[in-house]
Amino acid sequence: MNEPLTHYGTKDASNLMYGFHEIGNTKLKELLDIYSAPKDRKTLRTWKMKEACDLIGRSEAYVRKLESSSPEYKAEIEGNARYYTLSLINRIRDKAGTRYKRPKGSKPVVLAVSNFKGGVAKSTTALHLAQKAAITGLRVLCVDLDPQATFTLGFGYIPDIHLEAKDTIKSSLSESPNLIKEVIQKTYFDGIDIIPGNLSISELDILLTNASQDPSFIEKMGMPDTRLKTALSLIKDHYDLIVLDCGPNLGMLTINAVTAANALLVPIPPMMSDLGSFVTFTGTLGALFDSMDKNFDFFRILLTKHPESKEAKNIEFLMRESFGNYMLLNHCLMSVEIEKASAIFGSVYEMNRSSLKPYKRAIESLNNVFDEILDAFKNIWTEQSKEIELRNDNEC
């Protein structure tokens, strides 16, 4: 029977889905026009004098004196208030010597944000971590490995309007690793570059699997699960932190991510179903890593979307009792402010500071989490640098 039995179905499912796709992209573009700058590109917020001085690590007197002696450090003035861009803040940091520099000899952190399950705030975590790192002055590269491309959308791109397959990581993994140099794009967020994603990268799971059967292609490109590692090796030293946002699966893209990564962050809401999914995820990763003798400089579990209910706290207690120091001490709250930021294609860090309690609660929660993570990275870099110095001394 070719006709649907009721009016609840459709006679042409393909056409219906294409229709949804076209209408949806149009609506996304309309929303982006409302919430971003003209010409479909977002702009980053500015910081007032006190906020800027806190970020710079110098007094208002120092900044005012610098402005009066060097015009290139002058802020924009509206009324009686000064407004500083992140680019200007970083230039003042460089002048004042307060910008953190990754120690010589240390390695950039290549962090995979991954979990089997969707809806656990992977992309939200990746976006906020990348932006927090950039606000502190680090050089960040974001790589979207999820065909849903939520990470990309967070930087003001509508994946199927602004981007083509050639703009994604696809060619770097299927044609030549050198092509990665051509797909890195600057963002409106000073200190952050991005390799965006869209639906086209979903084809990589099939392409990379098929490539494993072609010996000549493997000789040219390397094993299918190491392609991203090879490509990133060509550009990673330009960055302090590379954030890989993975899809909710363990396909070839995610396998490439965890193979390339020297750090892994697993976001998990404190719910029994998410804990169960994590257990399955770790079993699968265990089998995968067993074949490659894998190690990580950093591995942590992050509790996300925490409602702080009695039930959630019970799950948290169980997880902390079971997984110990591999749990981050801080957690991300379930927050209406994060939802608001997502609704306007952004993060809480892009919102102007508010005196409202929900904002203060959200930003404090995020800062606690990401300061903990970034402090860990800095400790790792310090130890790596010391190890290099010690090795050089021994050689002398």
Residue, then its C-alpha position, 0 to 999 in steps of 0.5 A: m500500500n503506497e498511500p498513508l492510512t491516515h492524514y498523520g503521515t506524508k506521501d513524500a517524506s524526502n520532500l517534507m524533510y527538504g522543506f523543513h531543512e529550507i524553512g529551518n535555515t531561513k528562520l535561523k538566518e532571520l534569528l541571527d540577523i536579529y541577534s548579531a551584527p549586520k552582514d550576518r557576523k557576530t561581534l564580541r561584547t566590550w568591557k568597562m574600565k573596572e572589568a578590563c582592569d581585572l582582566i589585565g591585572r593592573s590598576e585603573a591608574y596604570v591603564r589611564k596613564l598608559e592611555s594618556s601616553s600612548p594613543e594606541y591603547k585608548a579605549e572607546i568612550e561613550g558618555n563618561a564610560r570607557y569600553y575595552t575590546l578583548s583585542l585592546i585588553n590583550r594588547i595592554r596585557d602584552k605591554a604590561g607583561t601580565r598576559y599568560k604565556r605557555p612556558k617554553g617546551s610545553k605542548p599545546v593541550v588538544l582537548a576532546v570533549s566527548n560522550f556517547k550520549g547527546g544532550v549532555a552539554k558537550s557543545t555548550t561546555a566546549l564553547h564556554l571553555a574556549q571563550k573563557a580560555a580566550i578571555t584569559g589571553l590564551r590562543v585557542l583553536c576550535v574544531d567542530l567534529d559534530p555534523q550537527a555543528t552546534f559549536t559552529l553555530g555558537f560562533g555565528y555561522i549557519p552551517d548549511i548557509h555560510l559553509e560548504a564542505k571545503d570549509t570543514i575538516k573533511s578535505s584534511l582527513s580525506e584528501s591531504p592533511n596540509l589542507i587544514k591550513e586553508v580551513i582555519q578561520k578567524t572568529y569575531f572572538d579575539g584569540i579564537d580561530i575555528i575549523p567549522g563543521n556542517l552536515s558534510i562531515s558526516e560523510l567522513d565516517i563512511l569515507l574513513t572506514n572505506a579508506s581502511q581497505d585501500p592500501s595505496f591510500i593509507e600509504k599516502m594519508g596514514m591510517p584512518d584513525t590517525r588523520l586528524k592527529t597528523a593534520l593537527s601536528l602541522i598547526k597545533d604549535h600556533y595555539d595553546l588550546i585546541v578544543l575538539d567538539c565531538g558528536p554523540n557517538l564513537g564513529m570515525l570522527t570521534i575516534n580520530a579526536v580521541t586519538a589526536a587528543n592529549a586531554l579528554l573531558v567527559p560532560i555528564p549530567p547527574m542522572m542515572s541514565d547518563l551515568g549508565s551511558f558513561v559506563t558503556f562509553t568507557g567500556t568502548l573506549g577501553a577496548l579502543f585504547d587497548s589497541m593503541d597504548k593511549n595516555f592522556d595528560f589530562f582526563r576529567i569528568l565534568l558534571t553538567k546541567h546540575p539541578e542541585s536536587k536531592e536526587a542529583k546530589n545522590i548521583e553526584f555522591l555516588m560518582r565522586e565515591s566511585f571515580g574519585n579525583y577524576m571528577l572535577l571538583n566544581h560542576c556546571l549548574m542547570s541555568v536559565e542564563i545558559e539557555k538564554a545565551s544559547a537562544i541567541f547563538g552565544s555563551v554567558y561570557e558574551m552577555n553583558r554583566s548583569s546584577l541579576k542573581p541568575y546571571k551571577r550564579a551562572i557566571e560563578s558556576l562557569n568560572n569555577v569550572f573553567d578556572e579549575i580546568l585552565d589551572a590544571f592545564k597551566n600546571i601541566w605546562t609548568e611540569q612539561s617545561k621543567e622536564i625539558e629544562l631538566r633534560n637539557d641540563n642533563e645533556c649538558 
